[in-house]
Amino acid sequence: MTMDSFPHDFHALVIGASGAIGAAFGQCLRATPGCALVAELHRQSMPPVDFDDQGSVARAAAALADRAPFHVIINAAGLLHSPRFMPERRLADLNDEQMLATFRVNTFGPALVIRHFAPLLDPGRGVLAVLSAKVGSIGDNRLGGWYSYRASKAALNMIVKTASIEIRRSRPNAIVVALHPGTVNSRLSQPFRGAEIGRDPTTAAAEMLRVIDTLTPADSGKFYAFSGKELPW
C-alpha cells in the first residue's frame, strides 16, 4: 500500500505495538514506500509505555523527541477483558475495580498519549489516531451491556473531540481522530468468536491506514470506521 498524502521519508509511531493490531500497524508501515521510520512502543519496549505507570508516557515522549516530528502516531492499546474479568452483561455485574482497570487502559492512557505526543506531530501533515470502538457510540447503542468498555470508549471519544479543538488553535494542520477497527481476530476478540468472524489484523491495519491517508484538518475531532464511514457519537 501507499500513503501518498504524507511526505516522502515520513515518520510513524505505534503505541501498543505488542498487540495483534498494533503489531500489524507496524508491519504495514514498514512495508509502506516512503515510510522512513517506524517506532514501536509497548510495555517491554525501550523506552516502555505502560498505562499502569502514568509517568512512562511522558518519559517515552521525551525519549522519542529526537526522532520527531512524527507524521503518523497511532495508539492501538486497549482492554476488553482480562484474566480477572469479562465484559459486564448487566448492572449487577458492575464493580469499581473492573471499571477503573478498563478506563485506565482505554481512556486515561490514550488521553496521556494525546497530551504528551501531540506536540511531536509534524506541523505540516500530522495525524494522531486512537483506536476506539463502535460500541462506544452512544447513538449506536442498541444492545446494552459491556458497561465499562462502552463507557471507556465513549469517554475516549470525548477526549479526542475536546483535544482536537485545543490542538487546532496552535497546530491548525494537525488531525486527531478516533478509529473503529471493526471485529479483528485478536486476543481481545477471541472469547467472542473473533477467530470465526474477525478480520485478519493486517487487513484491518491496512484499511485504517487507508482512512488515515485520506484525512484532512477538517476531519480532526471525528470518529471513523475502518471503512472510512463517519460514526455517530
N, C-alpha and C positions, 0 to 999 in steps of 0.2 A: 504494500500500500504506500501511498504518498501523502504528505501533508503539505500541500503547496501553498497554503496561506501563511506558513511560517518561513522565516528567512533560512537560507542555506546555513548549515552548521548550527542549527538551533539546539538548545539545551533543554533536557527534560528531567523531571524528578518524580519518582513514585514513592509514596509513603504507604506502608502496609504491604511491602513488596514480597513478603514471605507467604502471603495467602495465594489462593488459586488465581483470583482475578488480578491481584497486584503483580504476581509473577508474570501473568500473561501480558499485562501492560508493558512490563519491562522487555519481554521478548519481542513484542510488536514494535516497540520504539527502537530497539536495537537493529531491527530489520528494515527500518524506515529510511530511505535515502534522504540525506540532508540532516539527519539527527546526529550531531557530533558527540553528544554526551548524554548518558542515561545514569543518573544517580538513583540508588535504591536504598531506602531506609526501612528498618523494621526493628523488632526488639533485640535481635542479636547482631545487627549491623554496627559498623563503626563509622560515625557515632550512632548510638542506638536511639530509637524513638519508641517509648513505652508509655502509653496513655495512663498507666497506673503511677507514673512518675512525671508530674506536670513539668518539672524543670528540664526533662530530657528534650522536650520540643524546642524550647528556647536555646538549649545548648547545641542541638543539631542544626538549627537555623544559623547560629553563629559560626559553626564549623564549616558550613557549606557556603558561606558568604563569598569566599574567594572563587567559587565556581559560578556565581551569579553574573549576569542576570539569567533567570530561567524563563523559557518561553511557554513551557507546559509544566504545571505542577498538579499531581493527582493524588488525592487521599483515597486509598482503596480499603482501609481498615474498617472493620465493622463487626458487630456482635449480635447474634440472634439467640444463641443457646450456649450452654457450657456444660461441663460435667456435673454442675450443681443445679442447673435449672433448664427448663424448656419454656417456650413462649406461653404466657398465661391465656387460658381459654375463657376464663370468667372472672368476675370481680373477686370471688372468694380466693382466687389464686394470688392476688396482689400481695407483695411484700417489699419493704423498702430496700433490702439487700439486693434483690434482683433488679429493681428499678435503678438503683444507684450504679450498679455494675454496667447496666445497659447504657445508661446515659453517659457514663464516663467514656466509653469507647465510641459511641455513636454521635454524641453531641459535644461533650466538653473537650475531648481530644481534637476533633476536627475544628472546633472553634479556635483552639490554641494554634492549630496549624495555620488557619487563616491569619490570625494575629501576627505570628512570627515569620511566616513565609511569604505573605503577600508583598512585603517590602522587597523581596528578592525577585519579583516578577519583572520581566523586561518592560520598560515603559512604552515601547512602540507596539509590541504584539505579545501579550502575555495572558494565559488562561490558567486559572486555578479552579479545578473541578473536584468536588467531593462526591463520593458515592452515597446517594440517599436511597430511597425505595418508594415504589408506588403506594405501598401500604401506609406510608407516612402522609399521603394526601388525605386531608380531612374531607375534601369534596368528593373523593372517590371511595370513601369507606362505606361499604355496603354489608360487610360480613361481621364486623366487630372482632373481638378477641385480639390477641397479641398486643396487650396494652402497653407494656414497656417499650417494645420495639417500635410500634406505631408512633407512640408519643415522642420517643427519642429522635426519630426521623423527621417528624413534624417540627420539633424544636430546631433540628439542624437546618431545615428549610428556612425557618425564620432567621437564623444566624446568617445564612447565605444572603438572604434578601437584605437584611439590615447592613451587613458588611459591605455589600455591593454599593449601597448608597454612599457610605462614608468613603470608600476607596475611590469611587468615581471623582470625588472632589479634588484629589491630589494626583490621580492616575486615570485620566479620562479614557485611555485606551485599554485599561485592564478589564478583564472579564472574569467574574466569579459566578459559578453556576453549580447547581445540584444535578446529578445524573442518576437515572434509574437504569440499572444494568439488566433488568429482567431476571428470569429464573436461569441460573447458571449451575452447571454440575460442579459443585464445590463442597467443602466440608460444612459450610453454613447451610446448604440446602439438602444435604444427604438424608436427614431424618424426614424430609418432606418430599420424597420421590425425586430428588434433584437429579439422580443418575438416569432416571427414566425420562423426565420431561424437561430437564435443563439443557441449555446450550453449552457447547464446549467453551471454556474460559477464553481461549484465544479468539474464537469467533466473537464473543461478547466484547472483549477488549478492542478488537479491530473496529467493531460497529461504533463503540463510544468514541474512539479516536477520530472516526469519520465525522461524528457530530461535532467534536471539539474543533475540527478543521474548518467547519462552516460558520462558527460563531463570530459575531461582530460585537463591538461595545454595546450596541443596542440590546443585546441578549443578556447582558450581565444582570444577575439577580433573578434569573428564571430557573425553571425546573424542567428538564428534558428527559425523555425516554431514550433508550439506545437506538430507537428508530428515527430520532430527530423530532418526534412529536412533542409539543409543549404540554406539560401535565398540569392539572389544576392543583392549587394549594390545598 
